[in-house]
Amino acid sequence: MTLSVIIITKNEATHIAQCLESIKWADEIIVLDSGSVDETISICRQFTPHVFETDWQGFGVQKQRALNKATGDWVLSIDADEIITPELRAEIEQAIRQNQHDAFLLPRLSSYCGKFIKHSGWYPDYILRLFRRELGHFTNDVIHERVVVNGKTGKLTSPILHESYSDLSEVLEKVNSYSSLNAQKLFEHDVNSSLSKAIFRALWKFTQTYFIKAAFLDGKHGLMLAISSAESVYYKYLKLLELQNKCR
């Protein structure tokens, strides 16, 4: 049984080398880039000949495009800022050999400004990333895409390491980017917004993250995370309101 790893990229020169180093043992690595202007592509070509360039159509479409280029019996989908540990590699190889499931949920341990977050709703954060190529496909959502698999799903225990936000500049950049993409997704699903809804949803997000999901146990990083999560929700609904007003 062979394994293909698929990765989509754009300006990931900071992270991509350690990501590729962690999965260079795979039978095939597929990288699909969408307009990088840094060293991402040249770094990727040091690890794999299968580097492709295309336009950007959203996360779901991009990952399906990468999947369409894979040839392995199994596929592992990871992001450019994620790392597969030796322990997880061993679990993946064993799972494929045992041949008892068609897909696997993997736990993910994410860092926020240099600290791995164990609470706040961030861990174990199970995500379906490993699956039989012929049985899975990605939804075409512009953001928060998911893998749909027609088969039996199991779980692995060793986490993917995810450097989600390396510093506050990246936090602000992603708050802006993801709130725009999420607003567009809600707009396409005819969700309505208002200023009061934006405020209420943001306050609820902070309460949910900091108190209910115990972000306070992650110390000052947990507080920072709860605030930035609330900001992202606030701007998501404000941007949705802006889209609605433009169409009136």
Phi, psi and omega per residue, in radians:
M1 nan 2.237 -3.107
T2 -1.791 2.716 -3.096
L3 -2.157 2.216 2.990
S4 -1.843 2.387 3.015
V5 -1.875 2.280 3.126
I6 -2.027 2.408 -3.107
I7 -2.449 2.333 2.983
I8 -1.818 2.524 -3.045
T9 -2.429 2.724 2.880
K10 -2.835 1.994 3.133
N11 0.919 0.985 -3.103
E12 -1.980 0.492 -3.089
A13 -1.027 -0.497 -3.125
T14 -1.167 -0.635 -2.994
H15 -1.895 -0.476 -2.826
I16 -1.125 -0.578 -3.092
A17 -1.093 -0.818 -3.136
Q18 -1.209 -0.528 3.054
C19 -1.105 -0.893 -3.108
L20 -1.162 -0.621 3.092
E21 -1.055 -0.603 -3.082
S22 -1.344 -0.243 -3.121
I23 -2.204 0.329 -3.107
K24 -1.184 -0.203 3.094
W25 -1.342 -0.222 -3.103
A26 -1.170 2.759 3.139
D27 -1.215 -0.490 -3.081
E28 -2.683 2.395 3.054
I29 -2.116 2.162 3.115
I30 -1.939 2.145 3.079
V31 -2.048 2.219 3.092
L32 -2.048 1.955 -3.077
D33 -1.804 2.567 -3.132
S34 -2.224 1.192 2.976
G35 1.601 0.538 3.103
S36 -1.106 2.441 3.087
V37 -2.026 0.090 3.060
D38 -1.794 -2.665 -3.065
E39 -1.594 0.225 -3.065
T40 -0.925 -0.896 -3.038
I41 -1.136 -0.762 -3.131
S42 -1.141 -0.625 3.075
I43 -1.139 -0.794 -3.123
C44 -1.056 -0.664 -3.110
R45 -1.214 -0.218 3.029
Q46 -1.331 -0.316 -3.082
F47 -1.913 -0.464 -3.061
T48 -2.682 2.517 3.042
P49 -1.421 -0.158 -3.043
H50 -1.633 1.175 3.130
V51 -2.006 2.131 -3.065
F52 -2.139 2.656 3.132
E53 -2.105 2.425 -3.106
T54 -2.690 3.068 3.068
D55 -1.404 3.053 -3.120
W56 -1.801 2.175 3.131
Q57 -2.211 0.269 -3.103
G58 1.843 2.781 -3.046
F59 -1.067 -0.768 -3.105
G60 -1.113 -0.812 3.136
V61 -1.109 -0.765 -3.117
Q62 -1.070 -0.776 -3.103
K63 -1.216 -0.569 3.070
Q64 -1.199 -0.651 3.070
R65 -1.065 -0.754 3.102
A66 -1.125 -0.733 3.116
L67 -1.059 -0.680 -3.136
N68 -1.096 -0.379 -3.133
K69 -1.601 -0.183 -3.119
A70 -1.335 2.626 3.139
T71 -2.172 -0.096 -3.092
G72 -1.229 2.812 3.067
D73 -1.168 -0.645 3.115
W74 -2.062 2.704 3.124
V75 -2.241 2.356 2.980
L76 -1.997 2.074 3.122
S77 -1.766 2.107 3.093
I78 -2.322 2.831 3.102
D79 -1.662 2.816 -3.059
A80 -1.135 -0.376 3.141
D81 -1.781 0.416 3.121
E82 -2.027 2.709 -3.111
I83 -2.280 2.377 3.025
I84 -1.682 2.028 -3.114
T85 -1.315 2.816 3.061
P86 -1.003 -0.625 3.123
E87 -1.138 -0.732 3.125
L88 -1.221 -0.670 3.075
R89 -0.961 -0.816 -3.123
A90 -1.062 -0.707 3.113
E91 -1.151 -0.723 3.138
I92 -1.083 -0.827 -3.117
E93 -1.120 -0.680 3.108
Q94 -1.164 -0.736 -3.132
A95 -1.069 -0.716 3.132
I96 -1.177 -0.722 3.130
R97 -1.112 -0.721 -3.078
Q98 -1.203 -0.526 2.975
N99 1.048 0.708 -3.092
Q100 -1.800 -0.256 -3.134
H101 -2.328 2.912 3.129
D102 -1.814 -0.211 3.137
A103 -2.799 2.815 -3.124
F104 -2.428 2.419 2.967
L105 -1.520 2.338 3.133
L106 -2.002 2.352 3.044
P107 -1.270 2.662 3.134
R108 -2.272 2.267 3.114
L109 -1.915 1.961 -3.014
S110 -1.852 2.574 3.094
S111 -1.831 2.624 3.119
Y112 -2.293 1.920 -3.141
C113 0.908 0.771 3.034
G114 1.643 -0.028 -3.120
K115 -2.169 2.268 3.047
F116 -1.275 2.282 -3.029
I117 -1.690 2.112 -3.089
K118 -1.756 -0.167 -3.123
H119 -2.243 -2.539 3.040
S120 1.143 0.192 -3.077
G121 1.417 0.152 -3.079
W122 -1.633 -0.290 -3.090
Y123 -2.423 2.357 0.233
P124 -1.497 -0.163 3.003
D125 0.876 1.066 -3.114
Y126 -1.167 2.310 3.136
I127 -2.370 2.487 3.136
L128 -1.441 1.952 -3.072
R129 -2.238 -0.316 -3.084
L130 -2.050 2.185 -3.058
F131 -2.784 2.778 3.033
R132 -1.186 2.237 -3.024
R133 -0.986 -0.742 -3.039
E134 -1.356 -0.147 -3.106
L135 -1.876 -0.062 -3.056
G136 -2.159 2.703 3.008
H137 -2.672 2.793 3.127
F138 -1.651 2.519 2.962
T139 -1.208 2.779 -3.067
N140 -1.652 0.424 3.127
D141 -1.102 2.471 -3.133
V142 -1.175 -0.476 3.066
I143 -2.627 2.762 -3.070
H144 1.000 0.722 3.047
E145 -1.153 2.828 3.108
R146 -2.538 2.794 3.091
V147 -1.590 2.298 3.052
V148 -1.891 2.164 -3.095
V149 -2.159 2.314 3.085
N150 -1.630 1.440 -3.101
G151 3.023 -2.972 -3.070
K152 -1.541 2.320 -3.071
T153 -1.973 2.363 3.072
G154 -2.051 -3.028 3.138
K155 -2.270 2.495 2.967
L156 -1.814 2.919 -3.029
T157 -1.958 -0.506 3.140
S158 -1.385 2.318 -3.030
P159 -1.463 2.645 2.827
I160 -1.246 2.388 3.040
L161 -1.617 2.238 -3.003
H162 -2.194 1.987 3.067
E163 -1.575 1.386 -2.958
S164 -1.302 -0.689 3.137
Y165 -2.397 1.839 -3.065
S166 -1.344 -0.529 3.126
D167 -2.729 3.106 -3.067
L168 -1.176 -0.529 3.092
S169 -1.089 -0.706 3.108
E170 -1.224 -0.601 3.062
V171 -1.007 -0.873 -3.105
L172 -1.142 -0.677 3.124
E173 -1.088 -0.764 -3.118
K174 -1.306 -0.580 3.040
V175 -1.004 -0.782 -3.139
N176 -1.165 -0.833 -3.090
S177 -1.162 -0.875 -3.075
Y178 -1.213 -0.593 3.109
S179 -1.150 -0.603 3.095
S180 -1.176 -0.796 -3.132
L181 -1.150 -0.717 3.121
N182 -1.168 -0.644 3.084
A183 -1.096 -0.740 3.121
Q184 -1.104 -0.691 3.128
K185 -1.127 -0.777 3.107
L186 -1.116 -0.683 3.129
F187 -1.072 -0.731 3.133
E188 -1.172 -0.377 3.108
H189 -1.742 0.271 3.047
D190 1.056 0.591 3.055
V191 -1.433 2.377 -3.140
N192 -1.656 2.700 -3.141
S193 -2.407 2.902 3.064
S194 -2.764 2.928 3.115
L195 -1.095 -0.760 -3.137
S196 -1.128 -0.625 3.109
K197 -1.163 -0.698 3.116
A198 -1.080 -0.758 -3.129
I199 -1.172 -0.820 -3.116
F200 -1.094 -0.794 -3.117
R201 -1.119 -0.652 3.120
A202 -1.158 -0.773 3.113
L203 -1.096 -0.697 3.128
W204 -1.166 -0.676 3.123
K205 -1.091 -0.749 3.113
F206 -1.102 -0.818 -3.139
T207 -1.049 -0.791 -3.131
Q208 -1.093 -0.808 -3.082
T209 -1.242 -0.845 -3.000
Y210 -1.349 -0.714 -3.063
F211 -1.734 -0.969 -3.046
I212 -1.179 -0.744 -3.119
K213 -1.682 0.179 2.937
A214 1.086 0.711 3.057
A215 -1.073 -0.432 -3.141
F216 -1.067 -0.393 3.103
L217 -1.286 -0.235 3.077
D218 -1.647 0.236 3.052
G219 1.192 -2.598 -3.095
K220 -1.095 -0.539 3.101
H221 -1.165 -0.586 3.084
G222 -1.155 -0.684 3.084
L223 -1.149 -0.785 3.106
M224 -1.039 -0.734 -3.136
L225 -1.128 -0.755 -3.138
A226 -1.092 -0.691 3.129
I227 -1.170 -0.814 -3.120
S228 -1.180 -0.573 3.068
S229 -1.122 -0.733 3.105
A230 -1.141 -0.696 3.098
E231 -1.048 -0.757 -3.129
S232 -1.056 -0.744 3.103
V233 -1.151 -0.746 -3.140
Y234 -1.013 -0.867 -3.112
Y235 -1.260 -0.498 3.073
K236 -1.036 -0.822 -3.104
Y237 -1.329 -0.524 3.037
L238 -1.171 -0.717 3.114
K239 -1.197 -0.587 3.042
L240 -1.120 -0.751 3.095
L241 -1.055 -0.712 3.118
E242 -1.086 -0.734 3.103
L243 -1.109 -0.710 3.123
Q244 -1.116 -0.743 -3.118
N245 -1.145 -0.574 3.116
K246 -1.178 -0.420 -3.100
C247 -1.638 0.004 -3.123
R248 -1.508 nan nan
